[in-house]
Amino acid sequence: MYERRLKLAPLTIYIGGGTPSLLSLSLLEKMGEILRRYVDFSSLLEFTIEANPESVDKEKVRIWKNIGINRVSLGIQAFDDKTLSFLGRVHQSMQTFKAIEILKEEFENISFDLIYGIPGQDLEKWKDTLIKAIAFEPKHISIYALSFDEGTLFKKWLEEGKLSPVDEEQYVDMYNRGVEVLRDHGYERYEISNFSYPGYESIHNLGYWTYDDYIGIGVSASSFLDGERYTNFSDFKKYKDALLNMKLPIESYDRIDKNIKMGEYAILRLRTKRGLVSREFFSLFGVSPCDVFGDVFSYFSSLGYMERTNNGWRLTDDGILVSNRIFMEFLR
């Protein structure tokens, strides 16, 4: 009776953050048992695990398949060993090729993560990375610009003058080349950084961009329920102690202001190909997006960065290139 009340019926499960593919075989099997106990798999459309090439082997992949996983997101980043070393990746290109071979024996739906804007990487090297990835025919490819976040080794090297970042114009050229190459090989851009064959868009990620609820389980995991955000303890001992004492391991809780909710929703929807749909915005917030963000739409439309659609608004190709600047205006 107690377990039946806890039974969840999600559309997707996503095991990510860190490197979950490092879990031992016994822990993977245990995780599968627990999920079956508390999750109604009949509603499940997509079950993804993130993996790095060096942690993929045949036995582990068979267990993934047995516990219901049907999609793998592989953190390839690059195919050049020198570049992988610079990025601090543990794997080498030969391990990537082997991992892909193993995964393709069991899974149809495989996604690759790739990075561009790496110091020393020019347009031809980036194109070569894309062509090598496409040759394996993954159903989904995500491309991300290398960032220099505070507290990272890259940021430290940048401040010490040990490396020079790719200039902004080259970032733009690389992104545009990525869009062009992927489009020419049948991949559709359905979100700023995400491309897929038709019908293989990430259902889980689309849930984020449409502001759907989600539950995060694990250390530092976040949840979003009824427009409110919860974050679990980042300290493992605190997380464990809370569970042992039959308490939710929540470290922080954020009741999001309606204006922030509207801004976040607009940003997330504008990241997608479909854009911001006026009637959907109205059904959630009881107000037209033009009444809230009319000045923003008008200004960026005049610059050619946004355009009106039959049912709302979306970014133009030029707008996508300056999307971070545009999105800031929705949170003012």
C-alpha positions in Angstrom: 0.0 0.0 0.0 2.8 2.4 0.9 4.7 1.7 -2.2 1.6 2.1 -4.4 1.1 5.6 -3.1 4.7 6.4 -4.0 4.5 5.0 -7.5 5.6 7.6 -10.0 4.5 7.8 -13.7 7.1 10.0 -15.4 7.4 10.5 -19.1 11.2 10.5 -18.9 14.1 9.6 -16.6 17.5 11.1 -17.0 20.5 9.8 -15.1 23.1 12.6 -15.5 25.4 15.0 -13.7 28.9 13.8 -13.0 29.5 10.5 -14.8 26.8 8.0 -13.8 28.3 5.5 -16.3 31.1 5.0 -13.7 28.6 3.2 -11.4 29.6 -0.4 -10.7 27.5 -3.3 -12.2 26.0 -4.1 -8.8 25.0 -0.5 -8.1 23.5 -0.3 -11.6 21.4 -3.4 -11.0 20.3 -2.2 -7.6 19.3 1.2 -9.1 17.2 -0.7 -11.7 15.5 -2.7 -8.9 14.6 0.5 -7.0 13.3 2.3 -10.0 11.0 -0.7 -10.9 9.7 -0.6 -7.4 8.7 3.1 -7.4 8.3 4.0 -11.1 5.5 2.9 -13.5 7.5 2.2 -16.6 4.3 1.9 -18.8 4.2 5.7 -19.1 8.0 6.1 -19.8 8.9 7.4 -23.2 12.6 8.0 -22.8 15.2 6.8 -20.3 18.6 8.4 -20.8 22.0 7.9 -19.1 25.0 10.1 -19.6 28.3 8.3 -20.3 31.9 9.1 -21.0 33.7 6.9 -23.5 36.2 5.5 -21.1 33.5 4.0 -18.8 31.6 2.1 -21.5 32.0 -1.7 -21.7 29.8 -4.5 -23.1 28.6 -5.9 -19.7 27.7 -2.4 -18.4 25.8 -1.6 -21.6 23.8 -4.8 -21.4 22.7 -3.9 -17.8 21.7 -0.4 -19.0 19.5 -2.1 -21.5 18.1 -4.6 -19.0 17.0 -1.9 -16.5 15.1 0.0 -19.3 17.5 2.6 -20.5 16.8 3.4 -24.2 18.9 6.4 -24.9 22.6 7.2 -24.2 24.2 10.7 -24.2 27.9 10.2 -24.9 30.3 13.0 -23.8 32.7 12.8 -26.8 33.6 16.6 -26.9 36.4 16.0 -29.6 38.1 13.3 -31.6 41.6 14.7 -31.4 43.8 13.3 -28.6 45.7 16.6 -28.1 42.4 18.5 -27.8 41.0 15.9 -25.4 44.1 16.3 -23.2 43.8 20.1 -23.2 40.1 19.7 -22.2 41.1 17.5 -19.3 39.2 14.5 -20.6 40.3 11.1 -19.4 39.5 9.3 -22.6 41.3 9.1 -26.0 39.8 8.9 -29.5 40.3 5.1 -29.8 38.2 4.7 -26.6 35.5 6.8 -28.2 35.4 4.7 -31.3 35.2 1.5 -29.2 32.5 3.0 -27.0 30.4 3.9 -30.0 30.8 0.5 -31.5 29.6 -1.2 -28.2 26.7 1.2 -27.8 25.4 0.8 -31.4 25.1 -3.0 -30.8 22.5 -2.3 -28.1 21.0 1.2 -28.7 19.4 2.9 -31.6 19.0 6.3 -29.9 22.5 7.7 -29.1 23.4 11.4 -28.6 26.9 13.0 -28.9 28.1 16.1 -27.1 30.7 18.1 -28.9 32.6 21.3 -28.0 33.7 24.2 -30.3 35.6 27.4 -29.6 38.6 25.6 -28.2 41.9 27.6 -28.4 43.8 26.4 -31.4 40.7 25.0 -33.1 39.9 26.6 -36.5 36.9 26.2 -38.7 38.4 23.3 -40.6 39.2 21.4 -37.4 35.7 22.0 -36.1 34.2 20.8 -39.4 36.4 17.7 -39.2 35.0 17.0 -35.7 31.5 17.3 -37.0 32.1 15.1 -40.0 33.6 12.4 -37.9 30.7 12.5 -35.5 28.1 12.4 -38.3 29.8 9.4 -39.9 28.5 7.3 -36.9 25.0 8.5 -37.6 24.0 9.4 -34.0 20.3 10.3 -33.8 21.1 13.5 -31.8 24.0 15.9 -31.5 24.6 18.7 -29.0 27.2 21.4 -29.7 28.4 23.7 -26.9 30.9 26.6 -26.9 33.8 26.2 -24.5 33.2 28.5 -21.6 35.6 30.1 -19.1 33.6 30.0 -15.9 34.8 31.3 -12.6 36.7 28.8 -10.5 37.7 26.6 -13.5 41.2 25.8 -14.6 40.5 27.4 -18.0 39.6 30.7 -16.3 42.8 30.6 -14.3 44.9 30.0 -17.4 43.1 32.8 -19.1 43.8 35.2 -16.3 47.5 34.1 -16.2 47.8 34.6 -20.0 48.6 30.9 -20.6 45.9 30.7 -23.3 44.0 33.0 -25.6 40.3 32.4 -26.2 38.8 32.2 -29.6 37.5 35.7 -30.5 33.7 36.3 -30.7 33.6 36.5 -34.5 35.2 33.0 -34.7 32.7 31.6 -32.2 29.9 32.9 -34.4 31.6 31.4 -37.5 32.0 28.0 -35.8 28.4 27.9 -34.6 27.1 28.8 -38.1 29.4 26.2 -39.6 28.0 23.6 -37.2 24.4 24.5 -38.1 25.2 24.3 -41.8 27.1 21.0 -41.7 24.5 19.3 -39.4 21.6 20.6 -41.5 23.2 19.3 -44.7 23.3 15.9 -43.1 19.7 15.7 -42.0 19.9 17.1 -38.5 17.3 19.7 -37.5 18.0 22.4 -35.0 15.2 22.2 -32.6 16.9 24.2 -29.8 19.9 26.6 -29.9 22.5 23.9 -29.1 20.6 20.8 -30.0 20.1 19.0 -33.3 18.5 15.7 -34.2 17.1 13.5 -36.9 13.3 14.1 -37.1 11.5 12.3 -34.3 14.6 12.1 -32.1 14.5 15.3 -30.2 15.3 14.8 -26.5 11.9 14.5 -24.8 13.5 15.1 -21.4 15.3 18.3 -22.4 12.2 19.6 -24.2 10.5 19.3 -20.8 13.0 21.9 -19.3 12.4 24.3 -22.2 8.6 24.1 -21.9 8.8 24.7 -18.1 7.5 21.3 -17.2 7.8 19.9 -13.6 10.7 17.6 -12.8 12.0 15.8 -9.7 15.8 15.7 -9.1 17.1 12.8 -6.9 20.6 12.8 -5.6 23.3 15.1 -4.1 23.0 18.7 -5.4 20.0 17.7 -7.6 17.4 20.3 -8.3 13.6 19.9 -8.7 11.0 22.2 -10.2 7.4 21.7 -9.0 4.5 24.1 -9.5 6.8 26.9 -10.4 8.9 26.5 -7.3 12.6 25.3 -7.3 14.2 23.0 -4.7 17.9 22.1 -4.4 19.2 19.2 -2.5 22.2 19.2 -0.1 25.6 19.4 -1.9 27.2 17.8 1.1 26.8 14.0 0.9 26.8 13.5 4.7 24.0 16.0 5.1 22.1 14.4 2.3 22.4 11.0 3.7 21.6 12.1 7.3 18.4 13.7 6.1 17.2 10.6 4.4 18.1 8.4 7.3 16.0 10.7 9.5 13.1 10.4 7.0 13.4 14.0 5.9 13.6 15.5 2.4 17.3 16.4 1.7 16.5 19.9 0.6 19.1 22.5 1.2 17.4 25.5 -0.4 13.9 26.4 -1.6 13.0 29.3 -4.0 9.5 30.5 -4.4 9.8 32.2 -7.8 8.1 35.6 -8.2 5.5 35.7 -11.0 7.6 38.2 -13.0 10.6 36.0 -12.9 8.5 33.0 -13.9 7.2 34.8 -16.9 10.8 35.8 -17.9 12.2 32.4 -17.4 9.4 30.8 -19.4 9.9 33.2 -22.2 13.6 32.6 -22.3 13.2 28.8 -22.3 10.6 28.8 -25.1 12.6 31.2 -27.2 15.5 28.8 -27.1 13.5 26.4 -29.1 12.6 26.3 -32.8 8.9 26.6 -32.0 9.4 29.8 -30.0 7.1 31.5 -27.5 3.5 30.7 -28.2 1.2 33.5 -27.0 -1.9 31.3 -26.1 0.3 29.0 -24.0 1.8 31.9 -22.2 -1.7 33.3 -21.5 -3.0 30.0 -20.3 -0.2 29.9 -17.7 0.0 33.5 -16.6 -3.4 35.0 -17.5 -1.8 37.8 -19.5 -0.5 38.2 -23.1 3.3 38.1 -23.5 3.0 41.3 -25.6 1.5 43.1 -22.5 4.6 42.1 -20.5 7.4 42.1 -23.0 6.1 44.2 -25.8 8.9 46.7 -25.7 11.5 43.8 -25.8 9.8 42.2 -28.8 9.6 45.6 -30.6 13.2 46.6 -30.0 14.8 43.3 -31.0 12.5 42.9 -34.0 13.7 46.3 -35.2 17.2 44.9 -35.1 16.3 41.8 -37.0 16.8 39.5 -34.0 13.2 38.5 -33.4 10.2 37.9 -35.6 6.5 37.5 -35.2 5.1 34.1 -36.0 1.5 33.0 -36.6 1.1 32.2 -32.9 3.8 34.1 -31.1 7.5 35.1 -31.3 10.8 33.4 -32.1 14.5 34.3 -32.5 15.9 34.8 -36.0 19.1 33.1 -37.0 20.9 36.4 -36.2 19.1 36.6 -32.9 20.3 33.2 -31.9 23.9 34.4 -32.2 23.2 37.2 -29.6 20.6 35.2 -27.6 22.3 35.7 -24.2 22.0 39.5 -24.6 18.4 39.2 -25.6 17.5 36.9 -22.7 18.8 39.3 -20.1 16.0 41.7 -21.1 13.3 39.2 -20.0 14.6 39.2 -16.5 14.8 42.9 -15.8 
